[in-house]
Structures are given as structure tokens and as C-alpha cells.
Amino acid sequence: MSAVQRANTWEISDSENESDEVKPSSCVILDQDTSVNESNTSPSSRSCSARAEDGADGVKISSKRRRRTREEVQEELETRKAARDKRREEKEKLKEKKLQEQQRRKEAAERLNLLKPENFIKSLTAHIHAVLLRDAGCDVLLRTLDGFQWTNRIENQGLPNSISWTRQALQTEDEAEHGVIEEDQVLMVISHNEFEDMVMSHKTVTNQSALIGDMHEGAESLLQHLSKYLTRTTGKVVTILVMISHQQRSGSWGEDDFDFYLNQHHLDTEELLVHLQLYWNVAVHFLFGWQEVTDHVVALTKALSKRPYKALCGDPDLGFCMDGSWSAGVRVDRDGHGLAQVWTRQIQQLNRVSTAMAKAVTSAYPSPSLLLKAYEELPSEEERRRLLADLTVVGGAKERRVGPELAGRIHRLLTSQNPHLLLD
């Protein structure tokens, strides 16, 4: 046995000399006699054989992972198709959303264009009561409306001697019958004789101690028609235009004659005007001739055409205020930041005072108290008035001074005790 073992050892040593030709990962497994015990086998031989077996199993496992079945391929194709369909659907939704946004903007632009006064006035229709056509002077009104190419209709409905307006309803509004909306403004054109009848009718009802606003059934007057109309309809604003027509044509009446006419019937007329204003919110205007009536109708028609556009633009409550940073208020913090700007704005309120001139004063005297203290330190009144005259105004093409005129106005502003004194 010892000879066999030595022979095996010699063979292994010979193989180790030739290890350069053998790959490092290869293992030499020697076939030994069956009589040799397994315990005599070297540990390195057992580890090499184990690695060889593991390598073989690994090759088999990896080959199974790379191989896919037809079902798996079909499932992967369906997944990719579903992802493509989802991306395509998202693109279509985004495109549809953009189209809807464009359509919404287009409709908003078209609606805004329709609400502009020059376009909206085309949808207005003036309804003229047929009774007004009895006066030949009404032709002035009809020719003027036709000249503006405004729609007008002659009808025998509603309040007698009246002129009212309707317009086509927009898509966003609650449309009335036939898509027409009535405007709240109504004009009632009457002559001075008809106005005298209204005064007498009101005086008769008052003398009989009837309730204000109530009319007897037998009293056929325009005041009765007006009372019934205002009771039947709500939200209407009626304006009575008293037309002095035949006196103007004859040339016998002037402004003084008209005042004398009102003074003669002063008490009765005032009672009627107060009754109409307080109980019915009806205003009365006295006009000379159909031309002034036509001008009033044209002005009111233009005002009605501008109303929707102004409401859409959202006019501020104080429409007379100027826009921009100049008219905005100045924020003053608790630490006093902003008071210098308030002092500058206060000087700018004077006429013909620019921002550069105001800053020249506030830079030299950052607060009104400092300027008042400087006034007190001067001995004479003339020196106080000319204290700010030599201050240099920064800005502009050439160098200039504040001047004695502005210096005197600022001095009067801060030192005068007369509240009614004119600074300019």
C-alpha cells in the first residue's frame, strides 16, 4: 500500500509542474483503486468535484431562465399593447382638453365682442307707443333712429305715450318668451297740457282725502294709467318728459316765461312731483320740443348699450378715482416705515407740484415737524416764506430750484390758522 501511495504522490507532483498548461479553474480527479478508502481522498479533490457538480447544475438553471414559453411572450406583448393604448388615450384626453379650452376662450371672446357697446346696441329695439305719432314732431325722433340704423317698432301696448326698450337675451341668461328681455328704463312723453291734467287729477284726489296713489275708477287720466302700470309691473324706472312744443314753435315762450308758468302752479306741481318721486320713483324733466326729446332718447339708448360691458368689466365702486400707483394708498408699518412717502404725497396734493419737487422738500426736511421747527427758528416772516425756495430739484434736463411760489404755498399750508384760506 505504501508503494502505491508514493506512486500517486509522484504523479501529482509531476502534474503540478505542468500546471502552467492547465487552466486555473480545472481540477484533476485521479482514479484510484477501489480498495483505497474514501477517507484517504484529499479535501481539495472533494471540493473540486463539488464545484464541478454545482457548475453543471448552474448551467441547467440558467438555461431554463432564458427560455420563455409562448404564453409568457403573448402576455408581454399584451402588456406592451396596453401601455401603448394608455399613452395614446392620455394624449387624446390632453388634446381634447386643449380643444375644449380653445373653444371656451373662443366663446368668451365672441361673447365679449357681442357685449361691446357698438355691437350690443344692434340688439336693442326701441318700442314707441302709437299715440306719440299723432304729433307731427315725432318724425324727428323716427328719422334720427333710422339714421343711426337702430331697430324701432310702433306698437299700441304698455304704458300710453311711452318709449321702452327690449334686447335679445344672451345664451348665459334666463331667456324670457321668444328670447327677449325688457329693459327697466321707460320714458313717458307728454305735452304740457297733459301734465296740467295730471296735476289737476292729483289735486282732485288729494282734496277728496283719498289714499296717495289710489285713483278713482272714473278718473280717466295719464296719472291713472301710470299708477296702474307701476302697480302691475315691478322693477321699472319711469321718467316723464314734459314737452313744451307749441310754445317753442311760436316763439312766445322763453326761459323766463317757463319759470313764471311753474311759479303759478308751484304748490300743486310740487305736490305732484313729490308724490311721483317718493311713492313711484318717477322723475320729471321739462324739455323744449321734439329735438330735446330725441336727444334724451339717443343718450338713454347709448347708456343702455354700455351697461352690460361695464358690468362685465367690473367697474369699481368709486369710478372717479384714478387708476395706478399714484392714487393708491401708502402702507405705514408700526415701526414708521412709509411715513416719508406719506409726507411726499401730502406735498404732491398741491397744484403744479411734481414728484421731483416734492422729494426735494422731503429730502431736506424728512418730516413736517422738522420743517415747522425750522420755521420757528427764523426771525422774520419773509425768511420763513423763502426757506424752501433755494432747494435744488433733482431730475430733468437742467438744474432748477423749488422757487418762492411753491415755498410760500407750503408755508401757508403748515402755518395758516384760517381753514378757508386758498393756498394757490
Secondary structure, 3 states (H helix, E strand, C coil): CHHHHHHHHHHHHHHHHCHHHCCCCCCCCCCCCCCCCHHHCCHHHHHHHHHHHHHHHHHHHHHHHHCCCHHHHHHHHHHHHHHHHHHHHHHHHHHHHHHHHHHHHHHHHHHHHHHCHHHHHHHEEEEEEHHHHHCCCHHHHHHHHHHCCCEEEEECCCCCCEEEEEEECCCCCCCCHHHEEEEEEEEEEEEHHHHHHHHHHHHHHHHCCCCCCCCCCCCCCHHHHHHHHHHHCCCCEEEEEEECCHHHHHCCCCHHHHHHHHHHCHHHHHHHHHHHHHHHCCEEEEECHHHHHHHHHHHHHHHHHHHHHHHHHCCCCCCCCCCCCCCCCCCCCCCCCCHHHHHHHHHHCCCCCCHHHHHHHHHHCCCHHHHHHHHHHCCCHHHHHCCCCCCEECCCCCCEECCHHHHHHHHHHHHCCCCCCCCC
